[in-house]
Amino acid sequence: MGRHHFHPVDERYTPEDIAYLDRAAALKEIRAIKLRSYAALGPLRGVRLLEVGCGTGDDAARLARAVGPEGNVVALDSNAAMLAEARARFGQVANLRFELGAAAALPFTAGAFDAVRADRVVHLVADPGAALAEMARVLRPGGRLAISEPDWRSLVVEGGDADTTRAILDGLASGPRPSTADFVALVQAAGLTIDAVLPDTLVITDLESAYELFRLGYLALAQVQRLGIDAAAAKRWLASLETAAAEGRFRSALTGVTISATRDGGR
Ligand SMILES: C[S@@+](CC[C@H](N)C(=O)[O-])C[C@H]1O[C@@H](n2cnc3c(N)ncnc32)[C@H](O)[C@@H]1O
C-alpha cells in the first residue's frame, strides 16, 4: 500500500496517520515503553497530569483511570484533527479534558500540574528546548516529568545499498532531531533533575513495518531534499531494501529513551 513510493509526512494528520498510531500502540514493545513512562511518573492516584501531544488520547484515558476521580488529566495536542479523534474516543471521560495548544507555549499557569508526560512528541517540535522549558514551568516543585523519544541518530538499516544507506544515516545524524544526549541536556537545561534515562531498542526485520515505524520512504525523500541526494539513487535505495527483504537480509533497529525527571523544590 504505497510503500514503494516516497511517503512525505508532515504535521497535518490524516486518518492513515491515526491508524498508524493505533498500530504502533498495539506493538508489545511500544506498550512496554508506555507502561515504563507511566511508572516513571510515580504514584498516580489523585495526581493532576498533563499529557503533551496526546494523539488519539488513549494514554490520556488510561492515565485518567490511574489518577482516579480525585485526580484529573489534561491532554493537549497542536493538531485539530488528532484532537477531534481523541475527543470522539474519550470526550465523555469525566476527569479528562482535551485542549488545543502547542508544546512550546502551554496555555497553563506555572505549577499547575503534578506530572507531565510526552510520548514521541519532543522530537517533532521545532524548538524542543522551549517545549521542555514549558513542561518544567507548568510542573509544581517536586512534580515529575516523563518523556519517551526516539533517537533518530541510532537508526540502523541493514541489507540495502550500503553507500546510500550511509549517506541517509549520516544525514540523519547531522539533522535537527535531538539525540539521547541532547534530550538529557535539554531536560537539565529546563531546570529539572534527571531521575533515570532508560533506553529501549525496537528491532524490525519486516520491511513493511520498518516503512511504517521508521518512515524509510520519508527519510529517503527528506535526504533528497535536504542533502541533495540524487532522487534516482534514493529510489534505487528503496528498491535495494525490497531486494534485501525478499532475500531475508533486511534488518533495522531504532533506540529510544524514556527520561524521567523531577522539578526541584518539592518536599
Ligand atoms: C507521534 S504522535 C504521538 C502521539 C501519542 N503521544 C502517542 O504516543 O501515540 C505525535 C503527536 O504530537 C503532536 N504534536 C506535534 N507537535 C506538537 C506540538 N508542537 N505541540 C503539541 N503537540 C504536538 C502531534 O499532533 C501528534 O498527535
The ligand as a Gaussian input file, in Angstrom:
#p B3LYP/6-31G(d) Opt

LIG

0 1
 C        3.976000      10.545000      17.036000
 S        2.479000      11.287000      17.614000
 C        2.393000      10.555000      19.257000
 C        1.029000      10.626000      19.841000
 C        0.877000       9.989000      21.232000
 N        1.699000      10.664000      22.208000
 C        1.172000       8.510000      21.201000
 O        2.065000       8.066000      21.925000
 O        0.515000       7.793000      20.457000
 C        2.917000      12.966000      17.952000
 C        1.771000      13.839000      18.433000
 O        2.313000      15.095000      18.854000
 C        1.519000      16.133000      18.338000
 N        2.373000      17.324000      18.206000
 C        3.336000      17.550000      17.284000
 N        3.916000      18.739000      17.505000
 C        3.308000      19.275000      18.596000
 C        3.450000      20.496000      19.314000
 N        4.365000      21.398000      18.951000
 N        2.663000      20.717000      20.365000
 C        1.733000      19.802000      20.749000
 N        1.546000      18.635000      20.101000
 C        2.316000      18.374000      19.051000
 C        1.009000      15.605000      17.016000
 O       -0.132000      16.293000      16.575000
 C        0.748000      14.144000      17.377000
 O       -0.550000      13.955000      17.875000

